[in-house]
Amino acid sequence: MTTVRDCVLITLPERQWAGGSWIDTHSVLHSDFMCRRIYYLYGIPPQLMRGSHAHKELEGLMIAVSGEFECVLKDGENELRFVL
């Protein structure tokens, strides 16, 4: 059974050049799991809570493209909190 203890924080490789910076997600998305859906959430008011539902079998990747948000993961016994 998967638990919140199976979750890990990863640092995506940042590349810089004279025209700006970019992050390569290709190696992460294609080596760790099969990416089937991508959701972009934006314009969410700070006081609004998103999610609040369960996925029994799911591997996911969350990226804070701009700003930050708090993640609270629960598996019924354990809780993991972190800020992206």
C-alpha positions as CSV (number, residue, x, y, z in Angstrom):
1,M,0.0,0.0,0.0
2,T,1.3,3.5,-0.9
3,T,1.7,6.0,2.0
4,V,2.8,9.6,2.2
5,R,6.2,8.3,3.2
6,D,6.6,7.2,-0.5
7,C,6.4,10.9,-1.5
8,V,9.6,12.7,-2.2
9,L,10.7,16.3,-3.1
10,I,12.8,16.6,-6.1
11,T,14.8,19.5,-7.5
12,L,14.4,19.9,-11.2
13,P,17.5,20.8,-13.2
14,E,17.7,24.5,-14.0
15,R,19.6,25.6,-17.2
16,Q,20.7,29.1,-17.7
17,W,21.8,30.9,-20.8
18,A,22.1,34.6,-21.9
19,G,18.4,34.6,-23.0
20,G,17.0,33.4,-19.7
21,S,16.5,30.2,-17.7
22,W,14.6,27.1,-18.3
23,I,13.9,23.8,-16.4
24,D,14.0,20.4,-18.1
25,T,11.1,18.3,-16.9
26,H,11.4,15.8,-19.7
27,S,13.9,13.5,-17.9
28,V,11.8,13.4,-14.7
29,L,8.5,12.9,-16.5
30,H,9.8,10.1,-18.6
31,S,12.0,8.2,-16.2
32,D,9.9,8.0,-13.0
33,F,6.4,7.4,-14.2
34,M,4.0,7.7,-17.2
35,C,2.5,11.2,-17.4
36,R,-1.1,10.9,-18.7
37,R,-2.6,14.2,-17.7
38,I,-1.3,17.7,-17.0
39,Y,-3.3,20.3,-15.1
40,Y,-2.4,24.0,-14.8
41,L,-4.0,25.7,-11.9
42,Y,-3.8,29.5,-11.7
43,G,-5.5,32.6,-10.4
44,I,-6.6,30.7,-7.2
45,P,-7.3,33.1,-4.3
46,P,-4.9,32.6,-1.4
47,Q,-7.7,31.7,1.0
48,L,-9.2,29.0,-1.2
49,M,-8.4,25.3,-0.5
50,R,-8.0,23.0,-3.5
51,G,-8.2,19.3,-3.7
52,S,-9.7,17.8,-0.5
53,H,-10.3,14.5,-2.3
54,A,-8.5,11.1,-2.4
55,H,-6.6,9.1,-5.0
56,K,-6.1,5.5,-4.0
57,E,-3.7,4.7,-6.8
58,L,-1.9,7.7,-8.3
59,E,1.6,9.0,-9.0
60,G,1.8,12.7,-9.6
61,L,4.2,15.6,-10.0
62,M,3.3,19.1,-8.6
63,I,5.3,22.1,-9.8
64,A,4.9,25.6,-8.5
65,V,5.5,27.6,-11.7
66,S,4.9,30.9,-10.0
67,G,4.5,31.8,-6.3
68,E,4.0,29.1,-3.7
69,F,1.5,26.9,-2.1
70,E,1.2,24.5,0.8
71,C,0.6,20.8,0.1
72,V,-1.0,18.6,2.7
73,L,-0.9,14.9,1.9
74,K,-2.8,12.3,4.1
75,D,-3.0,8.6,3.8
76,G,-5.4,7.9,6.6
77,E,-2.6,7.4,9.2
78,N,0.2,9.8,8.3
79,E,0.3,13.4,7.2
80,L,3.0,15.2,5.2
81,R,3.1,19.0,4.8
82,F,5.4,21.0,2.6
83,V,5.5,24.2,0.6
84,L,6.2,24.4,-3.1
